[in-house]
Amino acid sequence: MFCARCGQQIDDAPEICPLCGKQATITLDPPRVEKRPFDVPLPATAQTPETTNTFASYAPAALTGVGGWLLIFVAGLTIIGPLLTVRDYVENPDRIRSGGILDLALEAYGMVVGIFLWQPDARGLNLLKIYFGLVAAIAVLGLARIALLPTGTLQSFAPVFVLLRSLIYVAIWVMYFRNSVRVHATYGRNL
């Protein structure tokens, strides 16, 4: 072994050099590296191919929370939709007697779902699945009922368009909630 101070050859064991009288070994602290503001820390865990290929794993913090299209959906579910329903029932009070109770119940359930999503509560996504299922089922049953009507009894295609619009509404929003980076960043998962 060589002394780290004087460079002379000494025995392997001594801590102090017998020739120069100083410590024979030098311990070096690791060099300090200043962190620059643009340095991004690497994740501590190894990433699997499933997480590296999903764009939701790169969600910026600015996309967290109810905003953008998510805000439009939640506001429509909790504020705009109920106001339009109340307006419809004020203009046509006979609608309640002709099966409108189901519409009111679905609107009330939609408000509950919207409140859970607004908070943001991940349970809202489970309630939203049920809501989308109910809207789609009602639309499909309505279309089946219209299809079973005798030929020539349907006086207007307006009910068909309303039911088809409901199915398109569900399809678009289901795709949004399945693929949205904001939904994943806000609720921790997608639909």
Backbone torsions as a table, in degrees:
resi	resn	phi	psi	omega
1	MET	NA	150.7	178.4
2	PHE	-113.0	145.7	177.2
3	CYS	-70.2	133.2	-179.1
4	ALA	-73.1	-16.2	-177.0
5	ARG	-95.6	-51.4	-175.3
6	CYS	-102.5	-14.9	175.7
7	GLY	83.3	2.2	-179.5
8	GLN	-81.3	152.1	178.4
9	GLN	-76.9	130.2	-179.8
10	ILE	-133.0	174.7	176.7
11	ASP	-63.3	160.3	-176.3
12	ASP	-72.4	-25.7	-169.7
13	ALA	-90.6	-29.5	-168.0
14	PRO	-70.7	144.2	176.2
15	GLU	-84.9	-29.4	179.7
16	ILE	-111.3	132.6	180.0
17	CYS	-68.7	127.5	179.0
18	PRO	-72.2	-15.9	-177.7
19	LEU	-88.8	-45.9	-176.9
20	CYS	-105.4	-14.4	176.9
21	GLY	80.1	10.4	179.2
22	LYS	-107.6	169.9	180.0
23	GLN	-61.6	131.5	-172.9
24	ALA	-79.3	-22.3	-179.9
25	THR	-117.7	154.7	178.1
26	ILE	-118.2	129.0	173.8
27	THR	-102.3	128.4	-177.8
28	LEU	-107.5	133.9	172.8
29	ASP	-76.9	149.0	177.5
30	PRO	-62.3	145.3	-177.8
31	PRO	-64.2	144.1	177.5
32	ARG	-85.5	131.1	179.2
33	VAL	-115.1	123.3	178.1
34	GLU	-73.6	136.1	178.4
35	LYS	-85.9	123.4	178.3
36	ARG	-85.9	152.9	-175.9
37	PRO	-62.9	-22.9	-178.2
38	PHE	-92.8	-0.8	176.6
39	ASP	-72.4	132.9	178.9
40	VAL	-110.5	126.3	179.4
41	PRO	-68.0	142.6	177.8
42	LEU	-80.0	151.1	178.8
43	PRO	-64.6	146.3	-176.6
44	ALA	-74.7	-27.5	-177.9
45	THR	-99.8	151.8	177.0
46	ALA	-71.1	139.1	-177.9
47	GLN	-92.1	137.0	176.6
48	THR	-88.1	162.0	179.7
49	PRO	-58.2	-30.4	-179.8
50	GLU	-65.3	-39.0	-176.8
51	THR	-83.1	-26.7	-179.2
52	THR	-78.0	-21.7	-178.4
53	ASN	-92.0	-10.3	-179.4
54	THR	-91.1	131.8	-179.9
55	PHE	-70.8	-19.0	-179.3
56	ALA	-68.7	-23.0	179.6
57	SER	-73.4	-11.2	179.2
58	TYR	-107.9	24.1	-176.2
59	ALA	-65.5	123.6	176.1
60	PRO	-70.4	154.5	-178.1
61	ALA	-62.2	-24.4	-179.2
62	ALA	-66.7	-20.0	-179.6
63	LEU	-90.0	4.3	178.9
64	THR	-83.5	137.4	177.8
65	GLY	106.4	170.8	-178.1
66	VAL	-82.1	108.2	-179.9
67	GLY	-160.4	175.1	178.0
68	GLY	60.2	-136.8	-179.6
69	TRP	-65.0	-32.0	178.0
70	LEU	-62.5	-40.7	177.5
71	LEU	-64.1	-41.4	178.5
72	ILE	-62.1	-43.7	179.5
73	PHE	-63.3	-48.7	-176.8
74	VAL	-65.6	-40.7	177.9
75	ALA	-65.3	-38.2	176.9
76	GLY	-65.2	-37.8	-178.8
77	LEU	-73.1	-37.0	-173.7
78	THR	-99.5	-24.8	-174.9
79	ILE	-119.3	-59.2	-172.1
80	ILE	-67.6	-48.3	-179.9
81	GLY	-58.2	-49.9	178.0
82	PRO	-61.6	-38.4	178.6
83	LEU	-64.1	-41.0	177.9
84	LEU	-66.4	-37.3	178.2
85	THR	-66.0	-43.9	177.7
86	VAL	-60.9	-43.0	177.9
87	ARG	-59.9	-42.2	178.9
88	ASP	-62.5	-40.3	-178.6
89	TYR	-74.6	-29.0	175.8
90	VAL	-70.1	-40.8	179.6
91	GLU	-72.4	-29.8	-177.2
92	ASN	-135.7	81.0	-177.8
93	PRO	-65.6	-21.5	179.3
94	ASP	-70.3	-13.3	-178.3
95	ARG	-63.3	-31.1	180.0
96	ILE	-63.9	-40.9	-179.0
97	ARG	-71.5	-22.2	-176.3
98	SER	-99.8	37.2	175.9
99	GLY	94.7	12.3	-179.0
100	GLY	-74.8	-12.3	178.0
101	ILE	-61.1	-38.6	177.8
102	LEU	-61.5	-41.5	177.1
103	ASP	-62.1	-42.7	179.2
104	LEU	-64.9	-41.6	178.7
105	ALA	-63.8	-42.0	178.3
106	LEU	-65.6	-38.2	178.1
107	GLU	-65.0	-41.1	178.3
108	ALA	-65.1	-42.5	178.0
109	TYR	-63.9	-39.7	177.1
110	GLY	-60.7	-37.6	177.1
111	MET	-63.7	-41.2	177.8
112	VAL	-61.9	-45.3	178.3
113	VAL	-60.1	-45.0	179.7
114	GLY	-61.0	-39.2	178.8
115	ILE	-64.4	-42.6	178.0
116	PHE	-64.3	-39.4	179.6
117	LEU	-70.7	-33.0	-177.4
118	TRP	-68.6	-27.7	-171.5
119	GLN	-69.8	-25.9	-31.5
120	PRO	-75.3	120.3	-178.9
121	ASP	-116.2	126.9	-176.5
122	ALA	-63.8	-22.3	176.7
123	ARG	-64.7	-22.6	178.3
124	GLY	-60.8	-31.2	178.3
125	LEU	-66.7	-36.8	176.6
126	ASN	-67.0	-42.9	176.8
127	LEU	-64.7	-34.0	179.8
128	LEU	-66.7	-37.2	176.3
129	LYS	-58.2	-44.6	-179.8
130	ILE	-64.7	-42.7	179.8
131	TYR	-60.0	-48.7	179.0
132	PHE	-60.8	-40.3	178.2
133	GLY	-62.5	-42.1	179.0
134	LEU	-64.9	-45.8	-179.5
135	VAL	-62.2	-43.9	179.7
136	ALA	-65.9	-41.6	-179.9
137	ALA	-64.3	-43.0	178.7
138	ILE	-62.9	-40.5	179.4
139	ALA	-66.1	-43.6	-179.8
140	VAL	-66.4	-42.4	178.2
141	LEU	-64.6	-38.2	176.7
142	GLY	-63.9	-41.7	177.7
143	LEU	-66.1	-37.9	177.7
144	ALA	-65.5	-40.0	177.9
145	ARG	-62.6	-42.0	178.8
146	ILE	-67.0	-37.6	-179.9
147	ALA	-66.5	-27.7	-179.2
148	LEU	-85.3	-5.9	177.5
149	LEU	-65.7	146.5	176.1
150	PRO	-61.2	149.2	-178.3
151	THR	-59.1	131.9	177.3
152	GLY	91.6	-7.3	-179.4
153	THR	-84.4	-19.9	178.3
154	LEU	-78.5	113.6	-174.8
155	GLN	-87.4	-20.0	-177.5
156	SER	-147.7	149.1	176.8
157	PHE	-89.1	4.0	-178.5
158	ALA	-58.0	-44.2	178.2
159	PRO	-62.1	-35.6	179.1
160	VAL	-64.9	-44.4	179.9
161	PHE	-65.4	-37.3	178.5
162	VAL	-63.7	-44.2	-179.5
163	LEU	-69.0	-40.3	176.6
164	LEU	-64.8	-37.8	177.0
165	ARG	-61.6	-38.3	177.8
166	SER	-63.7	-41.7	178.4
167	LEU	-65.5	-39.9	178.0
168	ILE	-66.3	-40.4	176.7
169	TYR	-56.4	-48.9	-179.5
170	VAL	-63.5	-44.4	-177.4
171	ALA	-62.1	-44.0	-179.4
172	ILE	-64.4	-46.6	-177.2
173	TRP	-72.2	-31.5	175.0
174	VAL	-63.6	-43.2	177.7
175	MET	-61.9	-41.1	178.7
176	TYR	-61.4	-49.4	-176.8
177	PHE	-69.9	-21.1	176.1
178	ARG	-81.1	-29.1	-171.3
179	ASN	-115.1	-5.6	-172.4
180	SER	-73.4	131.9	174.8
181	VAL	-68.2	-39.4	179.5
182	ARG	-62.5	-42.5	179.1
183	VAL	-61.3	-44.4	-180.0
184	HIS	-64.7	-42.4	-178.7
185	ALA	-69.5	-31.3	-177.0
186	THR	-82.8	-44.2	-173.5
187	TYR	-105.5	-4.6	178.4
188	GLY	85.2	-3.3	178.4
189	ARG	-165.9	171.9	176.2
190	ASN	-105.4	174.2	-177.7
191	LEU	-62.0	NA	NA
